[in-house]
Amino acid sequence: MKIDLIVGTRPNFVKIASLVHSLHFTNSPIKYRIIHTGQHYDDQLSQSFFDQLEISKPDINLKVGSGSQAEQTAAIMVAYEKILKEKKPDFCLVVGDVTSSMACAVTAKKSLVKVIHVEAGIRSMDWEMPEEVNRVLIDSIADSLFTTTPEATQFLLENGKTKNQVFFVGNTMIDTLLKFQSKFRQPEIWNHLALKKSNYFILTLHRPSNVDELKSLKLLISEILKNAQGLPVIFPIHPRTAKILKEVKFSFSDLYIIEPLSYLEFNYMVANSKAIITDSGGITEEATVLGIPCFTLRNTTERPETITIGTNELIGTNPKNIKPAMEKLFDGNWKKGSIPAKWDGKTGDRIIKILEGL
Ligand code: UD1
C-alpha cells in the first residue's frame, strides 16, 4: 500500500510526526511519501519542526508559499495534481483543517485517489473560519475518517458516513506531545527574564478574526496586561500577527513579544506557565493534557471536550471578559480538568493498524 502524507503548516507537522513514528516503530509494510505544500516556509514554522520531531525531510515540496485563500488553494491543487499524474498512491492522508489539507484532499479525490482524514468530524459551526469550510469539504469526500472523540464519530455517522468508514482513535497531536515531553527545553527567554514556574503567561494569537483588526487586537492585548497582576506575558508572535503589530508600540513593560518558538521550547513554556491565553485550537488540546489553565479568545470551539473535560474555557473575543477570567484564575478557582479518552499516546499505532487492514 502506498500513501501520501500531506503537510503544509505548523500543526500538520506535529500530527504527521505521530504517524511517521508509528509507521517506523511498527515496521509497517505501508510505503509513504511526505508531501509538503510549502504553505508555511519560515524555518521557525517549518524546518525546525522536522528537526525536533525527528521526521525525515519531505520527499516533495510544492513550495507554494503565501497568498490569499484562493491563490494558495489553486497553487497547491495545480502542483499536487502534477505529482499525482506522475505517480499515484493508493491513499492521500490529510490531517486537520488547513488550506493545504483541503486542497490536497480535493485534488486526490478528483484524481481517483482515496482520501483519509485524520481529526475528522469536528465543527465550530462558525462559517467565518476558513478552517470550518475546509473541515466540511474534507469530511464530505473522505473515504476513511479518524476521530479524536466519540462525539465527532457520532456527528459523522449522523451526517451520512457509515460505521466501516469512521474510527475513534484518539489524538495524534497528543501522541507527539507525550513522546517529546521529556525533551521539552528552556528557551533563552527563560533565563533572560529569570522566569519561574507558574509565574508568567503565554499568549498566542493568529486568527484573522482576532488579529486582522488592529484596534480590537490592541484592546484585547491591553486588557490582558491590565489584569495579569504584573506577571510577564510572553507573546511568541505568528507572522500574520507580526505584520499587523509592526508599527504598534505598547506601553506595558510586562509584555514580551518574541519570535515564534520551536516546538520543544514552546511546550516547555506552556507546561510551566500560570496559564495560556490563545485563539488556537490545537493548543487547547495540549494545555488540557499538560493540565495548564487555558483561556480561549474565540466565541466558538470545534474542540468542546477541552472545555467539558479539560482545562480550557471559552472566554470570547470581547475584552470585557478577560477581567473575570483572570480573577477566577488568581483566586485559585480554575478547574483542574482531566484527559479525554484515548488521548494516550497510542493513536498513531491505532491508525496504522486500521490502515493496514483497508
Ligand atoms: C494557518 C492555518 C491555521 C493554522 C495556522 C498555524 C489555514 C486556513 N489556516 O494559518 O488553521 O492554525 O496556519 O500557524 O490554512 N507567513 C509567513 N511565513 C510562513 C508562513 C506564513 O510569514 O512560513 C505569513 C503569510 O505570508 C501570511 C500569514 O503568515 O501573511 C498567514 O499564513 P497562512 O499560512 O496563510 O495562514 P495562517 O494564519 O498561518
Boltz pocket constraint, residues with backbone or C-beta under 6 A from the ligand:
constraints:
  - pocket:
      binder: B
      contacts: [[A, 9], [A, 10], [A, 11], [A, 39], [A, 40], [A, 41], [A, 42], [A, 43], [A, 45], [A, 66], [A, 67], [A, 97], [A, 98], [A, 99], [A, 100], [A, 130], [A, 131], [A, 206], [A, 238], [A, 239], [A, 240], [A, 280]]
      max_distance: 6.0
